[in-house]
Amino acid sequence: MPMRTCCHTPAKLILTGEHAVLFGSPALSMAVNFFTQCEMTYTPPTLPAELDFNIELCDYQIKHRYSFSEWQHHIIDIQSRYALYEKNALAIQAVCRTPMDLVLLSLYFFHTHHPLKKGHWSIQIQSKIPSGKGLGSSASIIISLLHSLFVHHQQPIIEEDLLTLAQKIESFQHGQSSGLDTTTIFKGGLIRFQQGKPIEPLAMQNFHGWLIDTGKPQSTTGQVVSHVHKHFHHHHLIWQAFKTASIQIEQAWQSANAIGLKEAITENEQLLENIGVVPQRVQAFIKRINRLPNKAAKLCGAGSITGNQAGVILCLSHQPPTALCEEFEYALLPLTLNEQGSHCEVAF
C-alpha cells in the first residue's frame, strides 16, 4: 500500500554570527515562517524489486524520473566535482550544477545511513523561501527531504544523526557548512549555536521585526565564504571582535535592553562591512536606518562580494521603514518567527 508524507520546513534568519560562526563565534539564529513543502509518496515494488525516483521541483518547473543506475551515475559525477573543489581545482558553485543535484545528494546520504526501500519514490517540492537571499532555502530543502525519509523508513528521529547528514549535504552546496542553518530550521525557535557546544534554545522576547529584501546577490554563498576565508585567516583579530558583538547582542536580547541591542547590532553590521560582504548601496541604506531612534538593522546571511544586492536585511523596529524602502526600491515583509521547526505528517 502506498504511503504519503507531507513535510513543512521553515526558513531561517541569522540575528548574529554569519561567517564568524565558522571561526568559533556564537551565533543566534531564528526559524521564520516562509516554508518549503515536500510531498513524498512511496509505492512498494512489483517483481523484480527495483528502486527509482520521480522528482518534481515545482518552482523550477523541472520533473525527471531517475532509475537507480542513473541516480548513482549523477552522484558519482557530483562527488567527483566536490573532490576537485576540495583540491581548489573547482569553484564550489560548480559542484551542484542544478537544483536537482541537492535532492539527489539528500537521497544518497540518507541511503548511506539507512538503505532506501526498494520501490517507486515520488517526490514533489515547492518552496515559498526566496533562494539566494540568506534565508536557508537549500537547508530547508535538505531538512524536508531527510525528515520525510526518516518517517517513511520508521527510523527514530535522532536529532544528531539527521543534522550530521544535513551538514554533509549542505557542504556540497556552500562549501564548509557550520550546520547552523539546518539546525535552526529543524528545531525552530531562536537558538544559540556554537561549534563544539550544546545548542541552547533562547526565549523569544517581545519581537518586532521586518525583513527587507535588497535583491538576489550576484555572488553565491559559497563564493562569499571562500572569499572571506581567503582574506581573513582563522586567527585574525576580527573574529574576536565578531565574538564580542555576538555576546553583546545575546545579552541585550535576553535582558530586553533595546539601547544595548541597537548598539551591538550596529557594531555587528560594521564588522560585516569590514570583511567586504556588504555592497556600498546596502551599506548606505542600513546607515540611514541605524541613525533613526528605536530602529536597528544589519545584513543577514552571507552577503555579496560583487554587485549592489546582498540578500536580506533584518530591521528591528515597531514600525516598518516603509518610506526608506520605497526610496531604495527594496521589498518589505513582516517577520513572523516559527517555533515548531520542521513538521512532517503521514497522509494516507
Stockholm file with secondary structure:
# STOCKHOLM 1.0

chainA/1-348         MPMRTCCHTPAKLILTGEHAVLFGSPALSMAVNFFTQCEMTYTPPTLPAELDFNIELCDYQIKHRYSFSEWQHHIIDIQSRYALYEKNALAIQAVCRTPMDLVLLSLYFFHTHHPLKKGHWSIQIQSKIPSGKGLGSSASIIISLLHSLFVHHQQPIIEEDLLTLAQKIESFQHGQSSGLDTTTIFKGGLIRFQQGKPIEPLAMQNFHGWLIDTGKPQSTTGQVVSHVHKHFHHHHLIWQAFKTASIQIEQAWQSANAIGLKEAITENEQLLENIGVVPQRVQAFIKRINRLPNKAAKLCGAGSITGNQAGVILCLSHQPPTALCEEFEYALLPLTLNEQGSHCEVAF
#=GR chainA/1-348 SS CCEEEEEEEEEEEEEECTTGGGGTCCEEEEEEEEEEEEEEEEECCCSSCCEEEEEEEGGGTEEEEEEHHHHHHHHHHHHHHHHHHHTTSSCGGGTSCSHHHHHHHHHHHHHHHSCCCSEEEEEEEEECSCTTSSSCHHHHHHHHHHHHHHHHTTCCCCHHHHHHHHHHHHHHHHSSCCSHHHHHHHHCSEEEECTTSCCEEECCCSCCEEEEECCCCSSCHHHHHHHHHHHSCTTCTHHHHHHHHHHHHHHHHHTTCHHHHHHHHHHHHHHHHHTTCSCHHHHHHHHHHHTSTTCEEEEESSCCSSSSCCSEEEEECSSCCHHHHHHHTCEEEECCBCSSCCEEEECC
#=GC SS_cons         CCEEEEEEEEEEEEEECTTGGGGTCCEEEEEEEEEEEEEEEEECCCSSCCEEEEEEEGGGTEEEEEEHHHHHHHHHHHHHHHHHHHTTSSCGGGTSCSHHHHHHHHHHHHHHHSCCCSEEEEEEEEECSCTTSSSCHHHHHHHHHHHHHHHHTTCCCCHHHHHHHHHHHHHHHHSSCCSHHHHHHHHCSEEEECTTSCCEEECCCSCCEEEEECCCCSSCHHHHHHHHHHHSCTTCTHHHHHHHHHHHHHHHHHTTCHHHHHHHHHHHHHHHHHTTCSCHHHHHHHHHHHTSTTCEEEEESSCCSSSSCCSEEEEECSSCCHHHHHHHTCEEEECCBCSSCCEEEECC
//
